[in-house]
Amino acid sequence: MEEDIKKKLQELLDNQKAIIERLNNLENFTVTNITQLKNDLFFQSYQQFHTLQQGIYAISRKINSGKKPKVVFLIHHLQAFYNIEDVYWAFKNCEKVDTIVIAINNHFKDAMIAEGADEISKELTTKGIEHITFNIENTYYALDILLGLNPDYIFIQSPWDNDRPLALKVPYVMFAKILYVPYYPITLVEHFKPEQDDFHFNSYVHNLAYKIYVQTDMDKSYFEKHQILKARNVKVVGSTKLYKLRYLREKQKEEASQYTFTLIWAPHHSVAQRWLGFGVFHKIYQDITRLAEENKHIKIIFKPHPFLRRSLMEHQIMHKEEYDKWLEEFSNMENVEIYTGGDYFSTFSKSDAMLTDGLSFLVEYPIATGKPLIFFDSKAHQPLNRIGNLALEYAYKVDNFEAFKNILDHLIKSKQNKTKDNMYEKRIEILEEMERLLIPKENPSEAILKDVLEDWYS
């Protein structure tokens, strides 16, 4: 009998504990939801507040139309600075414009972590470019500062808003007119994805931008075909990047080296076939490592696409720890150098050749140097257009590591014997054709400045 009473009491105690636990859970659930609702309401109010601010600033610009236009350059992509550097100097040197440069964070290495503003700031300082740095965790605070500056135009470096901090994405900064200069030298493929959904020309940023300054009539035709606006906000001015690289090539100086041969290895980030499909880093990085270990007379400069590490992780090809460990060991080799900066022409200048799997360097390296280029074909990439195929005619083409080593040996011997390599004459021919088609006769940066001034003062 006593045992039964104890058992019943224990059941009552257990039930009481269960009821208390449920009540606590209900309380926590209620508090959490109330907090979330409060945060959501605050966020919505904050968005509405900024929308109102945007309208006020837009009206104020029309009222104060007699003042000089204020132009802000938002720099988040250090490696693509060449595409906009001369544009900045054109505006900076113009007395009719008030120009401001702002270094901001990016999400290249990690989708959840915004970083990089300080690194960008250092390189801008090296270049003698006055700037502000937004290394601010609270991106709405950064947005408030930007609103306070009240720019009339904002230059962005890419149409990929996921790379920029939350409150500095294009929809938040449309209180100014958004101007975009493509970060790539020219379009080299027919489609960027297998299903031919060309987000590369029809993202919401492409359609929200006030003006997009493209390189050629061919580039504009892709917007006419794919963009919602049918290229109504697109203007052809020429490639700012190729114009700059061609100018730098004329000033190129050969540098003495302790190494027999210097090779740039520049892998692309498109290691998954779903997007471009050019990348072969994951297939050859161990072979390259062995090549460096066994050939101390060859210097290898590793210049990865800034998105490579994140792409390898997102497509579950390599873990972060695996890549970081390999990179640390690879970079510790005496004959290996890692370059991730944006002022890469000097790196091009001291090289003898480049190995790449795509994409922009198929044009940039030839225009900048005229030196041998080796293209490692993934055999799974999107089809090239006529300019892409022309660029391939400049390069040695391989699809396996043994073939690459044979060409590398040939180039090393040609340098040692001071003889022309097998593709020398062909390179000269193709380079002349690429320059004829791709290098604008007039400075595209000056054309962009002229267009903005006409827009403001008309």
C-alpha positions in Angstrom: 0.0 0.0 0.0 2.7 2.4 1.0 4.6 1.5 -2.1 1.6 2.4 -4.3 1.2 5.8 -2.6 4.9 6.6 -3.2 4.5 5.6 -6.8 1.5 7.8 -7.2 3.2 10.7 -5.5 6.2 10.3 -7.9 3.9 10.3 -10.8 2.3 13.5 -9.6 5.7 15.1 -9.1 6.8 14.0 -12.6 3.6 15.4 -14.0 4.1 18.7 -12.1 7.7 18.9 -13.5 6.4 18.3 -17.0 3.7 21.0 -16.6 6.3 23.5 -15.2 8.7 22.6 -18.1 5.9 23.2 -20.6 4.9 26.5 -19.0 8.6 27.5 -19.1 8.8 26.5 -22.8 5.6 28.4 -23.5 7.0 31.4 -21.7 10.3 31.2 -23.6 8.4 30.7 -26.9 6.2 33.7 -26.1 9.1 35.9 -25.1 11.1 34.8 -28.2 8.3 35.5 -30.5 7.5 38.9 -28.9 11.1 39.8 -29.2 11.3 38.6 -32.8 8.1 40.5 -33.6 9.5 43.6 -32.0 12.7 43.2 -34.0 10.8 42.6 -37.2 8.7 45.7 -36.5 11.8 47.7 -35.7 13.5 46.4 -38.9 10.4 47.3 -41.0 10.3 50.7 -39.4 14.0 51.1 -40.1 13.5 50.2 -43.7 10.6 52.5 -44.0 12.7 55.3 -42.4 15.5 54.8 -44.9 13.0 54.6 -47.8 11.7 58.0 -46.6 15.2 59.3 -46.3 16.0 58.2 -49.8 13.0 60.1 -51.1 14.0 63.2 -49.2 17.6 63.1 -50.5 16.5 62.5 -54.1 14.3 65.6 -53.8 17.1 67.6 -52.2 19.4 66.9 -55.2 16.8 68.3 -57.6 16.4 71.4 -55.4 20.2 71.9 -55.1 20.9 71.2 -58.7 23.3 74.1 -58.9 26.0 72.4 -56.8 28.7 70.1 -58.0 27.7 66.5 -58.2 29.1 64.3 -55.3 30.4 61.0 -56.6 31.2 58.1 -54.3 33.2 55.0 -55.2 32.3 52.0 -53.1 35.3 49.7 -53.2 34.8 46.1 -52.0 36.8 44.2 -54.7 40.5 44.9 -54.4 41.4 42.4 -57.2 39.1 44.2 -59.6 40.3 47.7 -58.9 42.0 48.1 -62.3 38.5 48.3 -63.9 37.7 51.5 -62.0 41.0 53.1 -61.0 41.4 55.3 -64.0 37.7 56.3 -63.7 38.4 57.4 -60.2 41.4 59.6 -61.3 39.4 61.1 -64.1 36.7 62.2 -61.6 39.2 63.2 -58.9 41.1 65.5 -61.3 38.0 67.2 -62.5 37.1 70.4 -60.7 33.4 70.0 -61.6 33.0 66.9 -59.3 33.3 66.2 -55.6 34.8 62.7 -55.4 34.9 60.3 -52.4 36.3 56.8 -52.1 35.0 54.4 -49.5 36.7 51.0 -48.7 34.0 48.5 -47.5 34.0 44.9 -46.4 33.1 41.9 -48.7 32.0 38.3 -48.3 34.5 36.6 -50.6 36.0 34.3 -48.1 32.9 33.5 -46.1 29.2 34.1 -46.7 28.6 34.8 -43.0 31.6 37.1 -42.3 32.2 40.5 -43.8 35.9 41.5 -43.9 38.5 43.0 -46.2 38.0 46.8 -45.8 41.3 47.3 -43.9 43.2 45.3 -46.6 41.6 47.5 -49.3 42.4 50.6 -47.3 46.1 49.7 -47.2 46.4 49.3 -51.0 44.4 52.5 -51.6 46.9 54.3 -49.3 49.8 52.8 -51.2 48.3 54.2 -54.4 47.9 57.6 -52.8 44.1 57.6 -53.0 42.4 59.5 -50.2 39.5 57.4 -48.8 37.2 56.6 -45.9 37.1 53.0 -44.5 33.8 51.4 -43.4 35.1 48.4 -41.4 31.9 48.6 -39.3 30.0 45.6 -38.0 26.7 47.5 -37.9 26.2 48.1 -41.6 23.2 50.3 -40.9 25.6 52.7 -39.1 27.7 52.7 -42.3 24.6 53.4 -44.3 23.7 56.3 -42.0 27.1 57.8 -42.6 26.7 57.3 -46.4 23.3 59.0 -46.2 24.9 61.9 -44.4 27.4 62.3 -47.2 24.4 62.5 -49.5 26.1 61.4 -52.8 24.4 62.1 -56.1 26.1 59.1 -57.9 27.6 55.9 -56.5 30.0 53.7 -58.5 29.9 50.0 -57.6 32.3 47.3 -58.7 30.1 44.3 -59.4 26.5 43.3 -59.8 26.7 40.7 -57.1 25.1 42.2 -54.1 25.8 39.1 -51.9 29.4 40.1 -51.9 28.6 43.4 -50.2 27.6 44.0 -46.6 23.8 44.0 -45.9 23.0 47.7 -45.7 25.3 48.6 -48.5 23.6 46.5 -51.1 22.1 48.3 -54.0 18.4 48.6 -52.9 19.6 50.4 -49.7 21.7 53.0 -51.6 19.4 54.0 -54.3 19.0 57.4 -52.9 21.9 58.0 -55.3 22.2 57.1 -59.0 24.0 53.7 -59.3 26.8 53.5 -61.8 28.5 50.2 -62.7 31.7 49.6 -64.7 32.0 45.8 -65.3 34.8 44.2 -63.4 35.7 41.8 -66.2 37.6 43.0 -69.3 35.0 41.6 -71.8 32.4 38.9 -72.1 34.1 35.7 -73.3 31.3 33.1 -73.1 27.9 32.7 -74.7 26.2 31.6 -71.5 27.2 31.6 -67.9 25.0 28.6 -66.8 24.0 25.4 -68.6 20.3 26.4 -68.6 21.2 29.7 -70.3 19.6 31.7 -67.5 21.9 34.7 -68.0 21.9 36.3 -64.5 25.2 37.9 -65.6 23.2 40.4 -67.6 19.8 40.4 -65.8 20.3 40.5 -62.1 18.3 43.0 -60.1 21.4 45.2 -59.8 21.7 45.3 -63.6 18.1 46.5 -63.7 18.3 48.9 -60.8 21.5 50.6 -62.0 21.1 54.1 -63.5 23.9 53.4 -66.0 26.1 50.5 -67.0 29.3 51.3 -68.9 30.1 48.3 -71.1 33.1 47.4 -73.2 31.8 46.7 -76.8 28.7 46.5 -78.9 28.8 42.7 -78.4 28.6 43.2 -74.6 25.6 45.5 -75.1 23.9 43.0 -77.3 23.9 40.5 -74.5 22.0 43.0 -72.3 19.6 43.7 -75.2 18.9 39.9 -75.4 18.6 39.0 -71.7 18.0 42.1 -69.6 14.5 43.2 -68.5 15.4 46.8 -69.5 16.7 45.7 -72.9 20.0 47.7 -72.4 18.1 51.0 -71.9 20.6 51.8 -69.1 23.7 50.5 -71.0 26.3 52.7 -72.7 29.3 51.5 -74.7 32.5 53.2 -73.8 35.2 50.6 -74.1 37.1 48.4 -71.6 38.6 50.6 -68.9 40.7 47.6 -67.7 42.2 46.6 -71.1 42.9 50.3 -71.9 44.9 50.6 -68.7 46.7 47.3 -69.1 47.7 48.1 -72.7 49.1 51.4 -71.5 51.0 49.7 -68.7 52.5 47.2 -71.1 54.2 50.0 -73.0 56.1 50.9 -69.7 56.9 47.2 -68.9 60.5 46.6 -67.8 62.2 43.2 -67.6 63.3 42.3 -64.1 66.3 40.1 -63.2 65.4 36.9 -61.3 67.4 34.3 -59.3 65.0 31.7 -60.8 65.3 30.0 -64.2 61.6 30.6 -64.9 58.7 32.4 -63.2 55.2 31.0 -63.7 52.0 32.6 -62.5 49.3 30.0 -61.6 45.9 31.7 -61.7 43.1 29.3 -61.0 39.4 30.4 -61.5 36.7 29.9 -58.9 34.2 28.1 -61.2 35.0 24.6 -60.0 31.4 23.5 -60.3 29.8 22.9 -63.7 26.6 24.8 -62.6 28.4 28.1 -63.1 30.8 28.6 -66.0 32.7 25.3 -65.2 36.2 26.4 -66.0 37.9 25.7 -62.7 40.4 22.7 -62.4 42.2 23.8 -59.2 40.9 20.7 -57.3 42.2 18.4 -60.0 45.8 19.8 -60.3 46.7 21.5 -57.0 48.6 18.4 -55.7 50.5 18.1 -59.0 51.4 21.7 -58.9 52.6 21.2 -55.3 54.9 18.3 -56.4 56.1 20.4 -59.3 57.2 23.2 -56.9 58.8 20.7 -54.6 60.8 18.9 -57.3 61.8 22.1 -59.3 63.4 24.6 -57.0 64.7 26.6 -60.0 61.1 27.4 -61.0 59.3 30.1 -59.1 55.5 29.7 -58.9 53.3 32.8 -58.1 49.9 31.6 -56.9 47.3 34.2 -57.8 43.9 32.6 -57.0 40.5 34.1 -57.9 39.3 35.9 -54.6 36.3 33.6 -54.6 38.1 30.3 -55.0 38.4 29.3 -51.3 34.7 30.0 -50.7 33.7 28.2 -53.9 35.6 25.1 -52.9 33.8 25.0 -49.6 30.3 25.8 -50.9 30.5 23.0 -53.4 31.9 20.7 -50.8 35.0 20.0 -52.8 37.4 20.9 -50.0 36.9 21.7 -46.4 38.1 25.1 -45.1 40.7 23.4 -42.9 42.0 21.3 -45.7 42.5 24.2 -48.1 44.0 26.4 -45.4 46.5 23.7 -44.4 47.5 23.1 -48.0 47.9 26.9 -48.6 50.1 27.3 -45.6 52.3 24.4 -46.6 52.5 25.5 -50.2 53.2 29.2 -49.3 56.1 28.1 -47.0 58.0 26.7 -50.0 61.0 28.8 -50.8 60.1 29.1 -54.5 56.4 29.9 -54.0 54.8 33.3 -53.7 51.2 34.1 -52.9 49.6 37.2 -54.5 46.1 38.3 -53.6 46.4 42.1 -54.1 44.8 44.3 -56.8 47.8 45.9 -58.3 48.9 42.8 -60.2 50.6 44.3 -63.2 54.0 44.2 -61.5 53.4 40.5 -60.8 52.6 40.0 -64.5 55.8 41.9 -65.5 58.2 39.7 -63.5 56.6 36.5 -64.9 57.7 34.4 -67.9 54.3 32.7 -68.5 50.9 32.1 -66.9 49.0 28.9 -66.3 45.2 29.5 -66.0 41.9 27.7 -66.4 40.0 30.9 -67.2 38.5 33.3 -67.6 39.4 37.0 -67.7 43.2 36.4 -67.8 42.7 34.8 -71.2 42.6 38.4 -72.4 44.2 40.4 -69.6 47.5 38.6 -69.5 48.1 38.8 -73.3 47.2 42.5 -73.5 49.3 43.3 -70.4 52.4 41.3 -71.3 52.4 39.6 -74.7 54.0 36.6 -73.0 53.1 32.9 -73.3 49.8 31.7 -71.8 48.9 28.1 -71.0 45.1 27.3 -70.8 44.2 24.2 -68.8 40.9 23.1 -70.3 38.4 21.6 -67.9 36.5 20.1 -70.9 33.3 21.0 -69.0 33.0 24.8 -69.3 30.4 26.9 -71.0 31.0 27.6 -74.7 33.1 30.6 -75.6 31.9 33.3 -77.9 33.9 34.6 -80.9 36.2 36.8 -78.7 36.8 33.9 -76.3 37.7 31.6 -79.1 40.0 34.3 -80.5 41.7 34.6 -77.1 42.2 30.8 -77.0 44.2 31.0 -80.3 46.8 33.0 -78.4 47.3 30.3 -75.8 48.9 26.8 -75.5 46.0 24.5 -74.7 46.2 21.4 -72.4 43.8 19.1 -70.7 46.2 17.0 -68.6 49.1 17.7 -66.4 51.7 15.8 -68.4 50.9 17.9 -71.5 51.3 21.1 -69.3 54.7 19.9 -68.1 55.9 19.3 -71.6 54.9 22.8 -72.7 56.5 24.3 -69.5 59.8 22.4 -70.3 59.7 23.8 -73.9 59.2 27.4 -72.6 62.0 27.1 -70.1 64.4 25.8 -72.8 63.3 28.6 -75.1 64.1 31.1 -72.5 67.5 29.5 -71.6 68.5 29.3 -75.3 67.1 32.7 -76.1 65.0 31.3 -78.9 61.4 32.0 -79.9 58.9 29.4 -78.5 56.6 27.5 -80.9 53.7 29.9 -80.6 55.6 33.2 -80.7 54.5 34.2 -84.2 50.9 33.2 -83.6 50.8 35.2 -80.4 51.9 38.3 -82.2 49.2 37.8 -84.8 46.4 37.2 -82.3 47.5 39.9 -80.0 47.3 42.5 -82.8 43.8 41.3 -83.6 42.7 41.4 -80.0 44.0 44.9 -79.6 42.2 46.0 -82.8 38.9 44.7 -81.6 39.1 45.4 -77.8 41.3 48.4 -77.1 39.2 51.6 -77.5 40.8 54.5 -79.4 39.6 57.0 -76.8 40.1 56.8 -73.0 36.9 55.1 -71.7 37.3 56.7 -68.3 37.1 60.2 -69.8 34.0 59.1 -71.7 32.4 58.0 -68.4 33.2 61.3 -66.8 31.8 63.2 -69.8 28.6 61.2 -69.6 28.1 61.8 -65.9 28.7 65.6 -66.3 26.3 65.8 -69.2 23.7 63.9 -67.1 24.2 66.3 -64.1 24.4 69.6 -65.9 21.9 69.0 -68.6 
